Amino acid sequence: MATTAPTISIGLWYDSQAEQAANFYKSIFPDSSIDHILKYSKEGKEHHGQKEGTVMTVDFQLAGTHFQAINGGPLFKMNPSISLFVVCETHEETDEVWNKLVEQGHVLMPLEKYEWSERYGWLQDRWGLSWQVSLGKISAVGQKITPSLMFVGDKAGKAEEALKFYTSVFKDSGVDGIKKYPAGGPEPEGHIMHAQFKLADSKFMIMDSSGPHHFSFNEAVSITVNCKDQAEIDYYWSKLTSGGGRESMCGWLADKFGVSWQVAPVRLAEMLGERDQKKVDRVTKAFMKMRKFDMAKVGDGFRRRRTSRQLKDSWQLLCASTASSLSRPRRP
């Protein structure tokens, strides 16, 4: 069955404000939409612990970039290690976007002129999500809103290694440009000041910062790879956990740099589309024991198809029902 799911999307973790946040962001950016809202049911409550009928996930788009916000409780908190870089093409738009996002938020770098931009600022919004707002040209990036990864602490200086690693994993990828710090600069010579690259259908940015930061990558902002079959699941799981990455539950993993990924099988939804609740219960039990998805183990006997929306709902419900397992202690 054909799917319209993007190859890569961005996951955002909220305590309980996913719908509120998605609507707020949608009000700021033109050409944005709320695509679907899924609510918690009784199924899996022993794992997700959420009240039946409350919002679980919100799928939305902002100016062409795909997101899924989840209400997962107070397990993970957003920080500036992954931010969203916004390109605005006029001074007026830059100020307008900044003023809306910074309301009830926190300024990290004031909106003013810098060496790299006539108008730029960095902030955390009211929920802790970080944004870089910059005057520029969308044509120079290729998309209006771009995830930006900042390597800090013991990861500072590894941005170029990560860039090479990520572009080696994704076949349809490439580096748009790299700018490094020179000798005598604020960062060690050779650290990445700014780089831009493409993975599948999405652009990313990356940088080093060796300052005294008290945060690092975590599950609050993740990158989802939507896989069409078991071969893709096996490939991305193996590649992204290689060299010191760690496995978690429900298709979640952290790569060797600490960046969180979800390797999500699109076809799993087809197997979860049965109306027979006993069958769904059996696959749920198998599913919750898994780290990497094994489609053969969960798919036996699940062949009937339903509508694409019902299939997507089934997939999201089971993924969210295991979210609390991510907080369990993991071996180093």
C-alpha positions as CSV (number, residue, x, y, z in Angstrom):
1,M,0.0,0.0,0.0
2,A,1.4,3.4,-1.0
3,T,2.1,5.9,1.8
4,T,2.4,9.6,1.9
5,A,4.5,9.6,5.1
6,P,7.7,11.6,4.8
7,T,10.9,9.7,4.9
8,I,12.0,11.8,7.9
9,S,10.0,13.7,10.5
10,I,10.8,15.4,13.8
11,G,9.4,14.2,17.1
12,L,8.7,16.6,19.9
13,W,8.0,15.5,23.5
14,Y,5.6,17.5,25.7
15,D,4.2,16.8,29.2
16,S,0.6,17.5,28.1
17,Q,0.7,20.5,25.8
18,A,1.2,18.9,22.4
19,E,-2.1,20.2,20.9
20,Q,-1.7,23.6,22.4
21,A,1.9,23.9,21.1
22,A,1.0,22.6,17.6
23,N,-1.8,25.2,17.2
24,F,0.5,28.0,18.5
25,Y,3.2,27.2,16.0
26,K,0.6,26.8,13.2
27,S,-0.7,30.3,13.9
28,I,2.8,31.7,13.3
29,F,3.8,30.1,10.0
30,P,1.8,30.2,6.8
31,D,1.3,27.0,4.8
32,S,1.0,25.0,8.0
33,S,-1.6,22.5,9.1
34,I,-2.7,20.1,11.8
35,D,-3.0,16.8,10.0
36,H,-4.3,14.5,12.7
37,I,-4.9,14.3,16.5
38,L,-5.0,10.9,18.2
39,K,-6.3,10.5,21.8
40,Y,-5.5,8.0,24.5
41,S,-7.8,5.0,25.0
42,K,-7.9,2.4,27.7
43,E,-5.6,0.2,25.6
44,G,-2.1,0.1,27.1
45,K,-3.0,2.4,30.0
46,E,-0.8,0.3,32.3
47,H,2.1,1.6,30.3
48,H,1.1,5.1,29.2
49,G,-0.7,6.0,32.4
50,Q,-2.7,8.8,30.7
51,K,-6.4,9.6,31.1
52,E,-8.7,8.1,28.5
53,G,-9.8,10.7,25.9
54,T,-6.8,13.1,26.4
55,V,-4.6,14.0,23.5
56,M,-1.8,11.6,22.8
57,T,-0.2,12.7,19.5
58,V,-0.6,15.6,17.1
59,D,0.7,15.3,13.5
60,F,1.3,18.7,12.0
61,Q,3.3,20.5,9.3
62,L,5.0,23.9,9.5
63,A,5.9,25.4,6.1
64,G,6.6,21.9,4.7
65,T,8.5,20.4,7.6
66,H,6.7,17.4,9.3
67,F,6.4,17.0,13.0
68,Q,4.7,14.7,15.5
69,A,4.1,16.1,19.0
70,I,3.4,13.6,21.8
71,N,2.1,14.1,25.3
72,G,4.3,11.6,27.1
73,G,4.5,13.1,30.6
74,P,7.5,14.7,32.4
75,L,10.1,12.2,31.3
76,F,12.2,14.4,29.0
77,K,12.7,18.1,28.7
78,M,13.7,20.0,25.6
79,N,17.0,21.9,25.5
80,P,19.0,23.9,22.9
81,S,21.0,20.9,21.7
82,I,18.5,20.5,18.9
83,S,16.8,23.7,17.7
84,L,14.7,24.8,14.8
85,F,16.3,27.3,12.4
86,V,13.8,29.6,10.8
87,V,14.6,31.6,7.7
88,C,12.7,34.9,7.3
89,E,13.0,36.9,4.2
90,T,12.1,40.4,5.5
91,H,13.0,42.4,8.6
92,E,9.3,42.7,9.4
93,E,8.7,38.9,9.2
94,T,11.8,38.3,11.3
95,D,10.6,40.6,14.1
96,E,7.1,39.2,13.9
97,V,8.1,35.5,14.2
98,W,10.6,36.4,17.0
99,N,8.1,38.4,19.0
100,K,5.5,35.6,18.9
101,L,7.9,32.8,19.7
102,V,9.6,34.6,22.5
103,E,6.4,35.5,24.4
104,Q,6.6,33.7,27.8
105,G,9.9,32.2,26.6
106,H,13.6,32.9,27.2
107,V,16.2,34.7,25.1
108,L,19.4,32.8,24.5
109,M,20.9,35.3,22.0
110,P,19.2,38.7,21.5
111,L,17.7,39.6,18.1
112,E,20.2,41.9,16.5
113,K,22.9,42.1,13.9
114,Y,25.7,39.5,13.8
115,E,28.6,38.6,11.5
116,W,26.5,35.9,9.8
117,S,23.2,37.8,9.6
118,E,21.7,41.3,9.5
119,R,19.0,40.1,11.9
120,Y,19.3,37.0,14.1
121,G,18.3,35.7,17.5
122,W,18.1,32.4,19.5
123,L,15.4,31.7,22.0
124,Q,13.5,29.0,23.9
125,D,9.8,29.2,23.7
126,R,7.3,28.8,26.5
127,W,7.6,25.0,26.3
128,G,11.4,24.9,26.1
129,L,11.7,24.2,22.3
130,S,14.6,26.2,20.9
131,W,14.4,28.4,17.8
132,Q,17.0,30.3,15.8
133,V,15.3,33.1,13.8
134,S,17.4,34.6,11.0
135,L,16.9,37.0,8.2
136,G,18.0,35.4,4.9
137,K,16.8,33.6,1.8
138,I,14.9,30.3,1.9
139,S,16.6,29.4,-1.4
140,A,19.9,29.3,0.3
141,V,18.7,26.5,2.6
142,G,16.0,24.8,0.7
143,Q,13.3,24.8,3.4
144,K,12.0,27.4,5.8
145,I,12.4,25.5,9.1
146,T,15.4,23.3,9.5
147,P,16.5,21.1,12.5
148,S,19.9,22.2,13.8
149,L,22.1,19.9,16.0
150,M,24.6,21.5,18.4
151,F,27.4,19.3,19.8
152,V,28.4,20.3,23.3
153,G,30.2,18.9,26.3
154,D,32.2,15.8,25.5
155,K,30.6,15.8,22.1
156,A,32.0,19.2,21.1
157,G,34.3,18.8,18.2
158,K,32.5,15.8,16.9
159,A,30.0,17.6,14.6
160,E,32.1,16.8,11.4
161,E,32.4,13.2,12.4
162,A,28.6,13.1,12.9
163,L,28.0,14.8,9.6
164,K,30.1,12.2,7.8
165,F,28.3,9.4,9.7
166,Y,24.8,10.6,8.9
167,T,25.4,11.2,5.3
168,S,27.0,7.7,5.0
169,V,23.9,6.1,6.5
170,F,21.4,7.7,4.2
171,K,21.9,6.9,0.5
172,D,20.1,10.0,-0.7
173,S,22.2,12.5,1.1
174,G,24.9,15.2,0.7
175,V,26.7,18.1,2.2
176,D,25.7,21.6,1.1
177,G,28.6,23.4,2.8
178,I,30.8,23.5,5.9
179,K,32.3,26.5,7.6
180,K,35.0,25.9,10.3
181,Y,36.5,28.0,13.0
182,P,39.9,29.4,12.1
183,A,42.9,29.5,14.5
184,G,42.5,32.1,17.2
185,G,38.7,32.0,17.1
186,P,36.2,31.5,19.9
187,E,36.3,27.7,19.3
188,P,39.2,25.4,18.7
189,E,40.5,25.5,15.2
190,G,38.6,23.1,12.9
191,H,35.4,22.9,15.0
192,I,32.4,23.4,12.8
193,M,30.9,26.9,13.0
194,H,28.0,25.9,10.7
195,A,27.3,23.1,8.2
196,Q,24.3,22.2,6.2
197,F,23.4,18.8,4.8
198,K,20.6,16.7,3.3
199,L,19.3,13.3,4.5
200,A,16.7,11.8,2.3
201,D,14.0,14.4,1.9
202,S,15.1,16.7,4.7
203,K,17.7,19.4,5.3
204,F,19.7,19.6,8.6
205,M,22.2,22.0,10.2
206,I,25.0,21.1,12.6
207,M,27.6,23.0,14.7
208,D,30.1,22.6,17.6
209,S,30.0,24.6,20.8
210,S,32.6,23.9,23.6
211,G,31.2,26.4,26.0
212,P,30.0,25.6,29.5
213,H,26.6,24.0,28.5
214,H,24.7,22.0,31.0
215,F,22.6,20.0,28.6
216,S,23.0,17.4,25.8
217,F,20.9,15.4,23.4
218,N,17.9,13.5,24.8
219,E,14.6,12.0,23.7
220,A,12.7,15.3,23.9
221,V,13.5,16.0,20.3
222,S,14.0,13.0,18.1
223,I,14.4,12.2,14.4
224,T,12.0,9.6,12.9
225,V,12.9,7.4,9.9
226,N,9.8,6.0,8.3
227,C,10.7,2.6,6.9
228,K,8.8,0.7,4.2
229,D,9.9,-2.8,5.0
230,Q,12.0,-5.0,7.4
231,A,15.1,-4.6,5.2
232,E,15.0,-0.8,5.8
233,I,14.3,-1.3,9.5
234,D,17.3,-3.6,9.8
235,Y,19.5,-1.3,7.8
236,Y,18.8,1.9,9.7
237,W,18.7,0.2,13.1
238,S,22.1,-1.5,12.5
239,K,23.7,1.7,11.1
240,L,22.4,4.1,13.6
241,T,23.3,1.9,16.7
242,S,26.7,1.1,15.3
243,G,29.9,2.3,17.0
244,G,28.5,2.8,20.5
245,G,24.8,3.6,20.0
246,R,22.2,2.2,22.4
247,E,18.9,0.5,21.9
248,S,15.7,1.5,23.6
249,M,12.1,0.3,23.4
250,C,9.4,0.7,20.7
251,G,11.8,1.4,17.9
252,W,13.7,4.2,19.7
253,L,17.5,4.4,19.8
254,A,20.3,6.8,20.5
255,D,23.2,6.9,18.2
256,K,26.9,7.0,19.3
257,F,26.6,10.8,19.6
258,G,23.5,10.6,21.8
259,V,21.0,11.9,19.2
260,S,17.6,10.1,19.6
261,W,16.0,8.4,16.6
262,Q,12.8,6.5,16.0
263,V,13.0,3.7,13.3
264,A,9.3,3.4,12.5
265,P,7.9,0.7,10.2
266,V,5.1,2.2,8.1
267,R,3.9,-1.4,7.2
268,L,3.3,-2.2,10.9
269,A,0.1,-0.2,10.7
270,E,-1.3,-2.7,8.2
271,M,-0.7,-5.5,10.7
272,L,-2.3,-3.6,13.5
273,G,-5.5,-2.8,11.5
274,E,-7.6,-5.9,12.5
275,R,-10.9,-5.3,14.2
276,D,-10.4,-8.5,16.2
277,Q,-9.3,-7.0,19.6
278,K,-7.8,-10.4,20.6
279,K,-5.4,-10.2,17.7
280,V,-4.5,-6.6,18.4
281,D,-3.9,-7.6,22.1
282,R,-1.5,-10.4,21.0
283,V,0.5,-8.2,18.7
284,T,0.6,-5.5,21.4
285,K,2.2,-7.9,23.8
286,A,4.8,-8.9,21.2
287,F,5.3,-5.3,20.3
288,M,6.0,-4.1,23.8
289,K,8.8,-6.6,24.3
290,M,10.7,-5.3,21.2
291,R,13.5,-2.9,20.8
292,K,14.0,-3.1,17.1
293,F,10.8,-4.0,15.3
294,D,10.6,-7.6,14.0
295,M,7.8,-7.6,11.4
296,A,7.7,-11.3,11.0
297,K,7.0,-11.9,14.8
298,V,4.2,-9.4,15.0
299,G,2.8,-9.9,11.6
300,D,1.7,-13.5,11.5
301,G,-2.1,-13.7,10.9
302,F,-2.5,-9.9,10.5
303,R,-3.3,-9.4,6.8
304,R,-6.6,-7.6,6.6
305,R,-6.4,-4.0,5.6
306,R,-8.3,-0.9,6.8
307,T,-8.3,2.7,5.8
308,S,-5.0,4.6,5.9
309,R,-6.1,6.7,8.8
310,Q,-7.2,3.7,10.9
311,L,-3.9,2.1,10.2
312,K,-1.9,5.2,11.2
313,D,-4.0,5.5,14.4
314,S,-3.2,1.9,15.3
315,W,0.5,2.4,14.8
316,Q,0.6,5.6,16.9
317,L,-1.5,4.2,19.7
318,L,0.9,1.3,20.2
319,C,4.0,3.5,19.9
320,A,2.7,5.9,22.5
321,S,1.5,3.1,24.8
322,T,5.2,2.0,25.2
323,A,6.6,5.5,25.6
324,S,6.9,5.3,29.4
325,S,9.3,2.3,29.0
326,L,11.9,4.8,27.6
327,S,12.4,6.1,31.2
328,R,13.5,2.8,32.5
329,P,17.2,2.5,33.5
330,R,19.4,1.5,30.6
331,R,22.8,-0.2,30.7
332,P,25.6,2.2,29.9
